[in-house]
């Protein structure tokens, strides 16, 4: 399936069973390039729902297209990893492979890696 999903249109097509909000979150997340990160708050702002940070996290938790839609690139505003510890550990490893600096279990957030 991964090789069939190359564009935003492909992502949307594969999310036909999701809500409008979930699709908006997953499309915004799909746009985060390798080597960059975003926060739940920034994704909420990008989809014009600035107070929906927690809902963004819930939508990402149900991401059926990971890692094509790279939800591992979305972290808390303090650089921490949301969700359960097992999932956080695997997301941390994926980000480290992409060259993202992790210090004391948190992403070292800087303007050059924020998307």
Secondary structure, DSSP 8 states (H G I E B T S, - for coil): -GGG--SHHHHHHTTTTS-HHHHHHHHHHHT--TT-BEEHHHHHHHTT-TT-HHHHHHHHHT-TTTTTS-GGGEE-TTS---S-HHHHHHHHHHHHHTT--EETTEE---TTTB-
